[in-house]
Amino acid sequence: MTPSAAPLDHVRPGVDRSIRVFLDRQRPLFDDPQLAVLLSTAEDFLSGGKRLRPAFCYWGWRAAGGGEESGLLMAAASLELLQASALIHDDVMDASDVRRGMPSAHRRFERVHAESGWHGSAEQFGEGVAVLLGNLLLVWSGEMWRTSGLPAEALAVAQPVHDHMLTELMCGQYLDLLEQAQGESTFDGALRVALYKSGKYTVEQPLRLGLVLAARGRPAWIDRLCEQYGRQIGIAFQLRDDILGVFGDPAETGKPAGDDLREGKRTMLIARALAEASDAQAEAVRSLLGAPDLDEAGVERLRSVIEDTGALAACEGMIKSYLDDALHTLDQAPIDETARTALAALAVAATARRT
């Protein structure tokens, strides 16, 4: 076991178990064969993932003095349902075909419609069912949080953080759509989308939830740690995700090589490349980015622009800088030492290159 994997491995079994327990509670509602496919699809989408969000919540809890508590793992695991909801909706908005090596939810239901010979548009049916499934997982995430077994007073203190996290996520999804529609993006604009859509609900807010749940309050040091450690790691996490979306191994990302380029994602990596591009390079990006029929040669041309403009190296440098700053903040925080070590390892795990 590598040091960076240890805090994830400590949390993952309890999170997986909590998700199974919760879904088993829902199973009697899906006895009807026509409804069973919703539950089985939800189970598929919840079966993978690194469990980063629950891990940041759990180690935030431990950092503020919380002990081993099964209710905390159930509450933390609810964040996986929130993420699954966001991913399903995101795939509809991006017209993505694949997620975690499987057909995306809307493509799965589109195929069911087509193979069954039903009336109407298979594509519209698939998108509609995926929206409903994403909504169902969002509802379940809230139910799992509320019924986690944690003391009511702890949940009440943390509820404003939980509500704020959901609002930020929805705002981030809107900002992402807006950025794509407007076409030209700046690094600051892409950073704002990354923060709201991914960074905050991946690191900063799960960490804050765990800290507030354990502390039963929100002293100033909690917000300072979340903003100066959590936010920095959230940005670095998204920068790494941007890089993997272009240069990552499909066997590890679960998506085809260059899929972010076909989807036309206006990431921080792309914004940095455009800022430094020559006229010819910028024209290549504008003509190729988002092309549904983008072939391997087009992907390689865009990769070359990103590397030749120095955007890839610059983003790698930013990841290191954000990580270093976050770890310095962590060293100064008044938290449990075991949790400090775990949060340092989590920061590395969240921002590391995949091989």
Summary of the structure (lengths in Angstrom):
residues: 355
radius of gyration: 20.5
end to end distance: 15.8
largest distance: 62.3
contacts: 1225
relative contact order: 0.12
helix: 78%
strand: 1%
